[in-house]
């Protein structure tokens, strides 16, 4: 099947940003079966600061779900979205909703790992997910959806793969601070890229990460802002980079994958077979003192 990752900037309003996303989905649908949008793709990355007014962005969650279902149906693609969900007063989630080609909701995933760092104040907004790590069945196969900060946790990717995910996708919003040194920027970028390639290798699955681009200013003035580094990519089950986008341009990244390679690679690298699961109890501890 063919996968399309939609990498673009925030367009200064929800309306213009959604319009851009839809135009890129339309173009991608000419080739792709699966289209993946970046994290919180309808607008700016509002978690750059703590402001209670931003909770209002989740008020239209149900309407947003209906809208993106119609888009998936119109263009005949399996569509992975990333939305701000208001579940109840005081309970909000960073939620990926997956639509099948007929527009129905195939499933959803609520972001499990929530960061709290300068410029990434997500614990202020998001309740940790409670749906666990379960692949979503679609007409084109089983998709393991995880979101951004989940990228750093091998356990999340492993469980998705153990439950049959053929590809793991990561809608993402990550970038640099301009004031960081070039060496520090490179270390951060390479860590981000390589940890995800490691998930592909360790689990014998395809991995696809889609990230936004552009500079988003911190209007509170606490920091200058975040320059999102793009670099959306698709890696094969041996960690090979199949295709990668630029760090600063809007792009539709399309690549063809062969799901049969998952089984072929696992035959020569049978990591699942050799796991010593009887000795993994310590993984359930916060820290082994």
C-alpha positions, 0 to 999 in steps of 0.5 A, a space after each residue: 500500500 501507499 502511505 502519505 504523510 502531510 507536513 505543513 505549517 500552521 496558517 494563522 487560523 483554524 479555517 486556513 489550516 484545515 483548508 491547507 490540510 484538505 487540499 494536501 489530502 486531495 492531492 495525496 489521495 491520487 496515490 495513497 491508501 493511508 494519509 496521516 496528519 500531524 499532531 493537533 493539525 487543525 491549528 497552532 501548537 497551543 501547548 507552548 503556553 498555559 492558558 485556560 482559554 485554549 480549552 475552548 479549542 476542544 468544544 467542537 470535537 464532535 463536529 470535527 470528527 464528523 468533518 474529517 469523516 466526510 473528508 476521508 469518505 470524499 477522497 477514499 482514504 484511511 485517514 489518521 487525524 489528531 484532535 483535541 477532545 473534550 470528554 467531560 468538564 475538566 477532562 480533555 485528551 490529545 486524541 487520534 481518530 482514525 477513519 476508514 475509506 467509507 468515512 466511519 470511525 475505525 477507532 481512536 487512541 488517546 495519547 498515553 505519555 504526556 510531557 511537561 517541559 518548557 514550551 510543551 506544557 501538555 500536562 496542563 491540558 491533557 488527561 493521560 489516555 485510558 484506551 491502552 495500546 491497541 492497533 486499529 483495524 482498517 480496510 488496509 490493515 492494522 495500524 498502531 497509532 501513537 502520538 509524539 511523546 509516545 515516540 520515546 517509549 519502547 514499551 508502547 511500540 512493542 505492545 502495538 506490534 505484539 497485538 498485530 500492528 503492521 505499521 506504527 504511525 506517530 502524529 508529531 509536534 516537535 522542534 528546536 529552540 532557536 537559542 540552542 546550539 547547533 550541536 544540541 539541535 543535532 543531538 536532539 534531532 538524531 535521538 528523535 530519528 534513531 529511537 523510532 528507527 529502533 522501534 521499527 527494528 526491535 519489532 520488525 514493523 514499519 514506522 511512520 512519523 509526521 511532524 509540522 514545520 514552521 516557527 510558532 511564537 510564544 505569545 506569553 513571552 516566556 520563550 521565543 517560540 518553537 521552530 518545528 523541524 519537520 523531517 517526517 519519515 517512513 522507516 522499514 522493518 529493519 530501520 531503513 529510511 524509505 523516505 524522509 521530508 525536509 526540515 523546513 518545507 511543506 511536503 506530501 511525503 508518499 512511499 509504497 510499503 510491502 506488508 509482506 516484509 514484516 513477516 520476512 524480516 521477523 523470520 530472519 530476526 526472530 526477536 519476538 521468539 527469543 524474548 525472556 518474558 518470564 523475567 520482565 516483571 521489573 518493567 512494571 516498576 517505576 524504578 528498580 532500587 
